[in-house]
Amino acid sequence: MDAILNIDNSVLNFLISIRTAFFNYFFAFFSHIGSGGIVWIATALILLIFRRTRKAGFVLLLAIGVTALINNFVIKIIVDRARPFITDDAIKTIIAKPKGASFPSGHASSSFAAAAILIKYLRKNGLFGLAAAILISFSRIYFGVHYLSDVISGAVEGVLIALIVSFAFERIYCKIRTSRLNKVNEKITVSYGFTYEPIPDRIWNNMQGKSYPDCDTVKKKGCKISRDELFYLNVLYLGFDGESKVGEIVCNRKIAKDFCRIFKKLYDHRYMIEKIRLIDNYDADDEKSMTDNNSSSFCYRNIAHTDTLSRHSYGMAIDINPLYNPYIAQGRIMPAAGEPYVDRSRSFSHKIDKKDYCYKVFKSFGFEWGGNWVDEKDYQHFQRDN
């Protein structure tokens, strides 16, 4: 403990010695926005506005709420460590002196809990939250209201609480959603022309040995998704001939309603898709389906030239206008007929890029686009984890 206290005091004395007017204003800003978790509550409320970030906003509020309760009503009461400016008169703070115990830092615990949630749900965008968390936490040492060990302990505590809260939330959320989906035993109409339902027998029978393994294969090798986890969809779409058509999709029941909403937006926007047929019409041959520019979702298969199951195997992915938006990996182009469309710097019809309406709609529903991948590019592909 003496060694930790010596380090704490050394760090405090060093930071006090380098104080400047600029740093005082700079860190005062970060210290202020971290008070009471103001910046994180505001961030959560903003995230709650948008559909694709709503879950992140809700879990963020839960995490900082649980962190505050554990901090203020458990740890601070038990440890009851005095703040630096109380134990040492030589340490002067130039901001309002906070009340309560020093250990752990509430600013650090709430900030790092928030950063952990933001990184988990927003990925790279969450790194901005991490940068803010570091500056907020550092400001508390700079002003002498916390020791270094208070801040480090608070940060660790915040991350652990965030991980536990997010794990518990996902488990509960998954059970509730699964329970609701299990009750779906008839056709549900999301909007006129856009429906989902459990897979009808005629569709299921046609899938056997094609997009879904036959009974013998399932018995020998198993299958990681069941019929009950898949839904059959009918959606309207605008063909390349400008005529309205009815498409068929089999996908994971978790995203069935979102698919209906997505394709409704595409249809209303008059976004053209050449074909939306079940891949069973091509004997589940992905190359044939792509060459025919068919947009499809579920197909129990590995990622091309690997032993890893594709997200299509779980019905959690879809390929849109694949001929014009090929998959490119290690010099291979799929479909091979898509070679004229490999050069994405060219302008041509039906190209999916970040300016494309299709990209924007799928992105707004939380889907990942294969065109953003680094080691390979799958311009036709959109997938989601849950």
ABEGO torsion letter per residue (X at the ends): XAAAAAAAAAAAAAAAAABBAAAAAAAAAAAAAABGGAAAAAAAAAAAABAAAAAAAAAAAAAAAAAAAAAAAAAAAAAGBBBAAAABAABBBABBBBBEBAOBBAAAAAAAAAAAAAAAAAEAAAAAAAAAAAAAAAAAAAAGABBAAAAAAAAAAAAAAAAAAAAAAAAAAAAAAAAAAAABABBBBABBGBBBBBBBAAAAAAABGBABBBAAAAAAAEBABBAAABBBBBBBBBBAAGBBBBBBBBBBAAAAAAAAAAAAAAAAAGBBBABBBBAAAAGGBAAAAAAAGBBBBBBBBBBBGBABBBAAAAGABBBBGAAABBBBBGGBBOBAAAAAAABAABBBBGBBBAABAAAAAAAAAGBBBAAABAABBBAABBBBAX
